[in-house]
Structure formats: structure tokens, C-alpha cells
Amino acid sequence: MTGGQFQIQMSWRALISCLIWPTIAHLALIVFDRTNEPSVLELVKTCCKRIFAALTVQVAANSVGVKLISYIAPISVGDLPMFVNAFSVGGSILSILVVRKIPRRPILLTSLVIIIVELAVMSYVLAKCGQFLKVSAISVFLFTVTTGFSSLPLLYTLEVFSHEFRAVGFSLVGLLNEVVQLFLVYGLNQVTKGATIQNTLWIACAVSGVILTLGWFLVEETKDQKESDPEMEPE
């Protein structure tokens, strides 16, 4: 076993230890302590729907965000100037205001549409243009990603589940997100191996388009909605 394989194995053991045990405990509590639900099957279906919605938001943030920039930036422009980091910090601060004022679903869908357009533009700029335009394109992209996704994934995951389901839902989404990211990163590395930056960005456009489609069908609005937990409702 190589050092890298050992490190990955230990990381997965730590992840399972942190997430799987509280998840099992909360699942047992929910299944055996819910008396007002029409059926356990209906409960499971509702939870699965919300888990996939939250997972879609998490994957959207991770697959089109900093991981992509960390891959293309060193190849295209080397060390990024300080003002690029300023764009990232500015977007993160602005994201707090965005999630306070704008519903979650429009944030997700609008951000993904803008990101797809920016990736298409960057596929030309990073391949054909000079250093200034390259850095500018990456700066704008970073600003869009951090504005749309710095606060949204965590907040949506907390909002989509009612109070009793929040801990187990958060644990499951975190665990599934790590699994999806493992396969996604490995798959993208295999697909883009030997590819140019231009082709890599077009592949990123395609991935973002798939996530946009999933978000359209799976992600429901959670802002300013009251919890609809049957046990919390009066009989």
C-alpha cells in the first residue's frame, strides 16, 4: 500500500467514524419514535427527496467552484495576483446579503446559468487572450462562484430538513457529498487527462448543465417556509 492510498483509507475511516454513527442513531430514533406519520415508507421518500435536493446544491458548489479554479489557474496564469483573492473575499461577503434577500432556488439556478456562460467565455479567453484578460476572467468567475455558493449549500441543507431531521439529514448529505466528489473528481481527471484548457472548460460547462437540470427538478424553495413536520402540527 502506497502512502497516498493509506492516507485516503485513513481519511475515509475518519469520515465514517464522524458521520455514520450519529446518522445510525438518529435514523433509529426517527423510525421508531414517529407515531403520527402515515407510513414509514412515506417518511423515507420525503427524506430521500430532501437529501437529493441538498446534495445537488452541495455538488453544484463543489464541482464548479474552487476545485475547478485550482486546476485551471496554475496552468493558465500561474500564481494569481492578490486582487483575485479580493474578488473571492468580496463575493463571500456579498453572499451573506444575497441569501438574506433572495430565495434559494433562484440563487442556485441563476448562478449556474451565469457560470455556464462564464465557462464558455473563459474557454476562449484562457486559450487565446493575454495575461490581463485571463486574470480578469478568472476573477469574475471566482466572484460569481463565491457570491452564489459561499453561504448557500450549508444554509439550504439546514433549511430543507425540519428540526428533528436536521442532524441526520446533514450527516447523510455530508457523507454522500464526499462519495460523489470522490467519483466526480476521479472521473473528471480521467476525462480531461491530456485535454487542453479549452476542452476542460467545455467539459465543465457540460457538468454544470447536468447539475442545472438536476437543480431545476429536485431543488425546492426553502426560504421563509415554515416547517411542515407532522408531529409539530396540531391534531
C-alpha positions as semicolon CSV with decimal commas, in nm:
position;residue;x (nm);y (nm);z (nm)
1;M;0,000;0,000;0,000
2;T;0,141;0,337;-0,100
3;G;0,142;0,642;0,123
4;G;-0,133;0,807;-0,081
5;Q;-0,356;0,500;-0,063
6;F;-0,301;0,475;0,313
7;Q;-0,390;0,843;0,355
8;I;-0,710;0,801;0,152
9;Q;-0,805;0,492;0,353
10;M;-0,748;0,673;0,683
11;S;-0,947;0,973;0,560
12;W;-1,243;0,751;0,475
13;R;-1,221;0,579;0,814
14;A;-1,225;0,916;0,987
15;L;-1,518;1,030;0,773
16;I;-1,720;0,718;0,852
17;S;-1,639;0,744;1,223
18;C;-1,752;1,107;1,234
19;L;-2,072;1,068;1,032
20;I;-2,204;0,714;1,027
21;W;-2,259;0,657;1,399
22;P;-2,466;0,970;1,471
23;T;-2,653;0,902;1,148
24;I;-2,748;0,549;1,257
25;A;-2,854;0,673;1,599
26;H;-3,076;0,946;1,456
27;L;-3,226;0,713;1,197
28;A;-3,322;0,467;1,470
29;L;-3,475;0,747;1,675
30;I;-3,677;0,881;1,384
31;V;-3,806;0,545;1,259
32;F;-3,914;0,413;1,598
33;D;-4,034;0,737;1,754
34;R;-4,254;0,872;1,474
35;T;-4,612;0,779;1,550
36;N;-4,808;1,037;1,351
37;E;-4,661;0,960;1,009
38;P;-4,891;0,787;0,755
39;S;-4,621;0,526;0,695
40;V;-4,252;0,470;0,731
41;L;-4,228;0,443;0,351
42;E;-4,372;0,793;0,309
43;L;-4,126;0,922;0,566
44;V;-3,833;0,763;0,383
45;K;-3,949;0,903;0,046
46;T;-3,974;1,254;0,188
47;C;-3,630;1,231;0,348
48;C;-3,471;1,093;0,029
49;K;-3,621;1,374;-0,179
50;R;-3,481;1,637;0,056
51;I;-3,143;1,463;0,078
52;F;-3,106;1,459;-0,301
53;A;-3,208;1,825;-0,320
54;A;-2,947;1,927;-0,063
55;L;-2,688;1,702;-0,226
56;T;-2,750;1,871;-0,562
57;V;-2,675;2,211;-0,408
58;Q;-2,360;2,077;-0,240
59;V;-2,230;1,918;-0,561
60;A;-2,308;2,236;-0,755
61;A;-2,096;2,440;-0,517
62;N;-1,803;2,196;-0,519
63;S;-1,792;2,089;-0,882
64;V;-1,796;2,438;-1,040
65;G;-1,611;2,629;-0,771
66;V;-1,268;2,650;-0,617
67;K;-1,168;2,297;-0,722
68;L;-1,207;2,391;-1,087
69;I;-1,019;2,717;-1,043
70;S;-0,741;2,542;-0,851
71;Y;-0,700;2,316;-1,153
72;I;-0,708;2,566;-1,438
73;A;-0,546;2,869;-1,274
74;P;-0,190;2,735;-1,231
75;I;-0,194;2,603;-1,588
76;S;-0,324;2,923;-1,745
77;V;-0,190;3,214;-1,541
78;G;0,042;3,074;-1,274
79;D;0,024;3,242;-0,933
80;L;-0,285;3,457;-0,920
81;P;-0,245;3,820;-0,815
82;M;-0,371;3,942;-0,482
83;F;-0,676;4,121;-0,625
84;V;-0,813;3,784;-0,742
85;N;-0,832;3,680;-0,377
86;A;-1,002;4,011;-0,306
87;F;-1,272;3,921;-0,559
88;S;-1,319;3,589;-0,381
89;V;-1,346;3,751;-0,038
90;G;-1,581;4,018;-0,173
91;G;-1,807;3,753;-0,324
92;S;-1,813;3,561;0,004
93;I;-1,922;3,873;0,192
94;L;-2,183;3,958;-0,069
95;S;-2,322;3,603;-0,050
96;I;-2,440;3,671;0,305
97;L;-2,657;3,957;0,178
98;V;-2,773;3,750;-0,120
99;V;-2,906;3,462;0,090
100;R;-3,083;3,708;0,320
101;K;-3,268;3,881;0,037
102;I;-3,313;3,627;-0,243
103;P;-3,487;3,285;-0,240
104;R;-3,264;2,979;-0,258
105;R;-3,385;2,826;-0,584
106;P;-3,329;3,142;-0,794
107;I;-2,981;3,180;-0,643
108;L;-2,886;2,827;-0,745
109;L;-3,032;2,831;-1,095
110;T;-2,921;3,186;-1,182
111;S;-2,568;3,124;-1,052
112;L;-2,537;2,807;-1,259
113;V;-2,659;2,978;-1,576
114;I;-2,411;3,264;-1,527
115;I;-2,132;3,017;-1,451
116;I;-2,202;2,818;-1,769
117;V;-2,180;3,138;-1,974
118;E;-1,859;3,241;-1,798
119;L;-1,703;2,899;-1,852
120;A;-1,782;2,923;-2,223
121;V;-1,622;3,269;-2,239
122;M;-1,321;3,151;-2,037
123;S;-1,266;2,862;-2,277
124;Y;-1,181;3,124;-2,540
125;V;-1,010;3,381;-2,316
126;L;-0,772;3,140;-2,142
127;A;-0,670;2,983;-2,472
128;K;-0,640;3,290;-2,694
129;C;-0,602;3,609;-2,489
130;G;-0,331;3,777;-2,288
131;Q;-0,248;3,767;-1,919
132;F;-0,469;4,059;-1,818
133;L;-0,784;3,914;-1,973
134;K;-0,707;3,570;-1,829
135;V;-0,677;3,705;-1,476
136;S;-0,986;3,922;-1,524
137;A;-1,192;3,626;-1,646
138;I;-1,085;3,410;-1,352
139;S;-1,155;3,697;-1,111
140;V;-1,510;3,743;-1,240
141;F;-1,568;3,368;-1,230
142;L;-1,444;3,346;-0,871
143;F;-1,666;3,638;-0,773
144;T;-1,971;3,466;-0,925
145;V;-1,897;3,132;-0,761
146;T;-1,832;3,274;-0,415
147;T;-2,134;3,505;-0,432
148;G;-2,366;3,224;-0,533
149;F;-2,227;2,934;-0,334
150;S;-2,032;3,051;-0,027
151;S;-2,337;3,052;0,201
152;L;-2,600;2,862;0,001
153;P;-2,501;2,493;0,043
154;L;-2,483;2,491;0,422
155;L;-2,788;2,713;0,462
156;Y;-3,003;2,512;0,220
157;T;-2,905;2,184;0,387
158;L;-3,015;2,323;0,723
159;E;-3,340;2,470;0,589
160;V;-3,460;2,178;0,380
161;F;-3,497;1,949;0,683
162;S;-3,732;2,004;0,974
163;H;-3,579;2,039;1,320
164;E;-3,592;1,670;1,410
165;F;-3,446;1,556;1,080
166;R;-3,175;1,822;1,062
167;A;-2,891;1,629;1,225
168;V;-2,942;1,304;1,037
169;G;-3,005;1,488;0,709
170;F;-2,692;1,698;0,748
171;S;-2,485;1,387;0,824
172;L;-2,619;1,192;0,528
173;V;-2,573;1,482;0,286
174;G;-2,216;1,532;0,407
175;L;-2,134;1,165;0,366
176;L;-2,295;1,136;0,022
177;N;-2,128;1,458;-0,092
178;E;-1,785;1,315;-0,011
179;V;-1,866;0,998;-0,205
180;V;-1,996;1,192;-0,507
181;Q;-1,695;1,423;-0,504
182;L;-1,459;1,126;-0,497
183;F;-1,612;0,977;-0,811
184;L;-1,663;1,316;-0,977
185;V;-1,304;1,429;-0,928
186;Y;-1,169;1,090;-1,039
187;G;-1,398;1,085;-1,342
188;L;-1,310;1,439;-1,447
189;N;-0,940;1,366;-1,406
190;Q;-0,974;1,067;-1,636
191;V;-1,185;1,251;-1,894
192;T;-0,965;1,562;-1,900
193;K;-0,633;1,377;-1,893
194;G;-0,427;1,525;-2,173
195;A;-0,705;1,766;-2,271
196;T;-0,646;2,133;-2,338
197;I;-0,779;2,402;-2,105
198;Q;-1,039;2,488;-2,366
199;N;-1,173;2,132;-2,378
200;T;-1,158;2,105;-1,999
201;L;-1,376;2,413;-1,962
202;W;-1,627;2,281;-2,214
203;I;-1,648;1,961;-2,010
204;A;-1,705;2,177;-1,702
205;C;-1,986;2,351;-1,893
206;A;-2,146;2,014;-1,961
207;V;-2,118;1,910;-1,595
208;S;-2,268;2,242;-1,486
209;G;-2,552;2,191;-1,735
210;V;-2,630;1,850;-1,585
211;I;-2,630;1,999;-1,235
212;L;-2,855;2,283;-1,356
213;T;-3,103;2,027;-1,489
214;L;-3,098;1,833;-1,161
215;G;-3,142;2,155;-0,967
216;W;-3,442;2,255;-1,177
217;F;-3,623;1,930;-1,098
218;L;-3,500;1,846;-0,747
219;V;-3,437;2,170;-0,558
220;E;-3,740;2,325;-0,391
221;E;-3,766;2,666;-0,231
222;T;-3,695;2,675;0,144
223;K;-3,663;3,046;0,226
224;D;-3,928;3,175;0,468
225;Q;-4,115;2,845;0,469
226;K;-4,249;2,710;0,794
227;E;-4,158;2,358;0,897
228;S;-4,412;2,104;0,784
229;D;-4,333;1,834;1,039
230;P;-4,649;1,632;1,111
231;E;-4,561;1,598;1,478
232;M;-4,537;1,974;1,511
233;E;-4,884;2,033;1,368
234;P;-5,189;2,040;1,595
235;E;-5,420;1,741;1,571
